Amino acid sequence: MAALVLLAGLLAAQGPAYAPLPQPVIEERLKENRRKPAERLAALERLFETAGCKTETQAVKSVKLPNVICTLPGSGSGVVLVGAHYDHVMTYGEGVVDNWSGASLLPSLFESLKDKPRRYTFVFIGFTDEEKGLVGSRFYAQQMGEAAKARTRAMINLDTLGLSFTKLWSSHSDPKLVDALARVASQMDLPVQGVDVEQVGTADSESFAPLGIPRITIHSVTQETLPVLHSTQDKLSAIKMDDYYATYRLLAAYLIYLDQILAPPSKN
């Protein structure tokens, strides 16, 4: 009951904790998609700058383009990672759905949280070369020291959004993170559904599973929308803008809620 009371307060219409960006802003950032990898990287860095974040890059071994990292400090020692890959399959389509839809939300989520009181440090990461085998996220995870692993309480992965209302990869997501998402969705009267995708492929969240970091992947894939991926159908017209914006609103509230309910790192 206490968690529900807290959630209701956080999401109060006039409350200080939750103030989503307008839908036109979210849509315009989605339209910043570029086809060439280096141009996608530059567009993501530009969106972060517009949102007010000074990014840093992490060179990744054996690939040309880096991970892009935006850090939003909190008052405590805990860390929440929020990631999305910015590369796409070059052979077909424009890569708007997979995965500019996820990458372009990272700056907006930063902007939604930056003026709110926070316990946790949120680290927003645009991963390189997910399509070549989770290259960027694996490298990031492998470079984490023991102290960083211990401080990281959750990894939230965004991949392929806006084809339908919000879905999650429930079989590969931490039950507590899933429960928290369901609570927020219910309070906001927004739909969310578990749709497992292990028969389709994998996701950057899996790079953090060996580290014991709780993770969740949020997506929008269904049996009907699956043919969009890695095809000429992957373009802006495939996005259902109202569903996409609803997913953004849900994610912004979800991150705020996680900041309040996640257990802090052990001091031992």
C-alpha positions in Angstrom: 0.0 0.0 0.0 2.8 2.4 0.8 4.3 1.9 -2.6 1.0 2.7 -4.3 0.5 5.9 -2.2 4.1 7.0 -3.1 3.4 6.3 -6.8 0.1 8.2 -6.8 1.9 11.2 -5.3 4.7 11.1 -7.8 2.3 11.0 -10.7 -0.1 13.7 -9.4 -1.0 15.9 -12.3 0.4 19.1 -10.8 3.1 17.4 -8.8 6.8 18.4 -9.0 8.1 15.0 -9.8 6.6 14.3 -13.1 6.4 16.7 -16.0 6.7 15.0 -19.4 7.9 16.8 -22.5 5.2 17.6 -25.1 4.5 15.1 -27.8 5.7 17.3 -30.7 9.2 17.4 -29.1 9.4 13.7 -28.8 8.2 13.3 -32.4 10.7 15.8 -33.8 13.6 14.1 -32.0 12.5 10.8 -33.6 12.6 12.5 -37.0 16.2 13.4 -36.5 17.0 9.8 -37.6 19.9 9.5 -40.0 20.9 6.4 -42.1 24.7 6.6 -42.0 26.2 5.4 -38.7 28.4 8.4 -38.1 25.5 10.8 -38.8 23.4 8.8 -36.3 26.1 9.2 -33.7 26.3 13.0 -34.3 22.5 13.3 -34.2 22.4 11.6 -30.8 25.1 13.7 -29.4 23.3 16.8 -30.7 20.0 15.7 -29.0 21.8 15.2 -25.7 23.4 18.7 -26.0 19.9 20.2 -26.8 18.6 18.4 -23.7 21.3 19.9 -21.6 23.7 17.0 -21.2 27.4 17.2 -21.9 28.2 13.7 -23.2 31.4 11.6 -23.2 32.4 8.9 -25.5 33.7 5.4 -24.7 35.9 4.0 -27.5 35.0 0.4 -28.1 37.6 -2.1 -29.1 37.5 -3.4 -32.7 34.7 -1.0 -33.9 34.8 2.5 -35.4 32.1 4.3 -33.5 32.0 4.7 -29.7 29.4 4.3 -27.0 27.9 7.7 -26.0 27.4 8.3 -22.3 25.4 11.0 -20.5 25.5 11.0 -16.7 22.9 12.6 -14.5 24.3 12.6 -10.9 22.2 11.8 -7.9 22.6 12.4 -4.2 23.3 8.8 -3.3 25.8 6.1 -4.4 23.4 3.9 -6.5 23.3 3.9 -10.3 20.7 3.1 -12.8 21.7 2.4 -16.4 19.4 3.3 -19.2 20.5 2.1 -22.6 19.6 1.9 -26.3 21.6 1.0 -29.3 21.9 3.7 -32.0 23.2 1.5 -34.9 20.9 -0.3 -37.4 21.1 -2.9 -40.1 22.3 -1.0 -43.1 21.1 -3.4 -45.8 17.4 -2.6 -45.5 15.2 0.2 -44.2 16.1 3.4 -42.3 16.5 2.0 -38.8 13.9 4.3 -37.3 12.1 1.6 -35.4 15.3 -0.5 -34.7 16.6 1.4 -32.9 16.4 5.1 -33.4 13.1 4.9 -31.5 15.0 3.9 -28.4 18.1 5.9 -28.8 16.3 9.2 -29.5 14.4 8.8 -26.3 17.5 8.8 -24.1 18.0 12.6 -24.2 14.3 13.2 -23.6 14.4 10.9 -20.5 17.5 12.8 -19.3 15.6 16.1 -19.7 12.5 14.7 -18.0 14.6 13.8 -14.9 17.3 16.5 -14.7 15.4 19.0 -12.6 13.9 16.5 -10.2 15.4 15.5 -6.8 17.2 12.1 -7.3 18.8 9.6 -5.0 20.3 7.6 -7.9 22.7 8.6 -10.6 21.2 7.8 -14.0 23.6 6.9 -16.8 22.1 7.1 -20.3 24.1 5.1 -22.8 23.8 5.0 -26.6 25.4 1.6 -27.5 27.3 1.1 -30.7 27.1 -2.0 -32.9 24.3 -4.0 -31.1 23.4 -5.5 -34.5 26.9 -7.1 -34.7 26.5 -9.0 -31.5 25.9 -6.6 -28.6 29.4 -5.2 -29.2 29.0 -1.9 -27.4 27.0 -3.1 -24.4 29.3 -6.1 -23.9 32.3 -3.8 -23.9 30.7 -1.4 -21.4 29.8 -4.3 -19.1 33.2 -5.8 -19.3 34.9 -2.5 -18.4 32.8 -2.1 -15.2 34.9 -2.6 -12.1 33.7 -4.4 -9.0 32.6 -1.2 -7.3 30.7 0.0 -10.3 28.9 -3.4 -10.6 27.9 -3.2 -6.9 26.5 0.3 -7.2 24.4 -0.5 -10.3 21.0 -1.5 -9.2 19.2 -1.8 -12.6 19.7 -1.7 -16.3 16.8 -0.5 -18.4 17.1 -1.3 -22.1 15.0 0.4 -24.8 14.8 -1.4 -28.1 12.3 -1.1 -31.0 9.6 1.1 -29.7 6.4 2.6 -31.2 5.2 -0.3 -33.3 2.4 -0.9 -30.7 1.8 -0.1 -27.1 4.5 -0.8 -24.6 5.8 -4.4 -24.4 8.5 -6.0 -22.2 10.7 -9.1 -22.5 9.3 -10.6 -19.4 11.2 -13.9 -19.4 14.5 -12.1 -19.4 13.6 -9.3 -17.1 13.9 -9.0 -13.3 10.6 -9.7 -11.6 10.8 -6.6 -9.3 11.5 -4.3 -12.3 8.6 -5.9 -14.1 6.3 -5.4 -11.1 7.3 -1.8 -10.8 6.6 -1.1 -14.5 3.2 -2.7 -14.2 2.4 -0.6 -11.1 3.3 2.6 -12.9 1.4 1.6 -16.1 -1.7 0.8 -14.0 -1.6 4.1 -12.1 -1.3 6.0 -15.4 -3.9 3.9 -17.1 -1.5 2.9 -19.8 -1.3 -0.6 -21.4 1.8 -2.8 -21.0 2.2 -6.4 -21.9 4.8 -9.1 -21.7 5.9 -10.4 -25.1 9.0 -12.6 -25.1 11.4 -12.2 -28.0 14.1 -14.9 -27.4 13.0 -16.6 -30.7 13.7 -13.3 -32.5 17.1 -12.4 -31.2 18.7 -10.8 -28.2 19.2 -7.3 -26.7 21.8 -5.2 -24.9 20.3 -6.0 -21.5 21.7 -9.5 -21.8 25.3 -8.1 -21.6 24.6 -7.2 -18.0 23.0 -10.6 -17.0 26.4 -12.3 -16.2 27.2 -9.4 -13.8 24.1 -10.1 -11.7 22.6 -6.6 -12.5 18.8 -6.7 -12.6 17.7 -5.8 -16.1 14.6 -5.2 -18.2 14.1 -4.7 -21.9 11.2 -2.6 -23.1 10.0 -2.9 -26.7 6.9 -3.0 -28.9 7.3 -6.1 -31.0 4.3 -8.4 -31.7 3.9 -11.3 -34.1 2.2 -8.9 -36.5 4.9 -6.2 -36.3 7.9 -8.5 -36.4 8.2 -8.3 -40.2 9.1 -4.6 -39.9 12.5 -5.4 -38.3 15.5 -5.5 -40.7 13.3 -4.8 -43.7 12.4 -1.9 -45.9 9.3 -1.3 -43.7 11.6 0.1 -41.0 10.9 3.7 -41.5 9.1 6.6 -39.8 5.7 5.6 -41.1 5.9 2.4 -39.2 5.8 4.2 -35.9 2.4 4.7 -34.2 3.1 8.1 -32.7 0.5 8.0 -29.9 1.8 4.6 -28.8 5.4 5.9 -29.0 4.6 9.0 -26.9 2.7 6.8 -24.3 5.8 4.6 -24.0 7.9 7.7 -23.4 5.5 9.0 -20.7 5.5 5.6 -19.0 9.3 5.4 -19.1 9.8 8.8 -17.6 7.5 8.0 -14.7 9.0 4.6 -14.3 12.5 6.0 -13.9 11.2 8.5 -11.3 9.5 5.6 -9.4 12.6 3.4 -9.5 14.6 6.2 -8.0 12.3 6.1 -5.0 11.9 2.3 -4.5 15.2 0.6 -5.4 17.2 -0.6 -2.5 20.5 1.3 -2.1 23.8 -0.5 -2.6 25.2 -2.3 0.4 27.8 -0.4 2.4 29.8 -3.6 3.0 
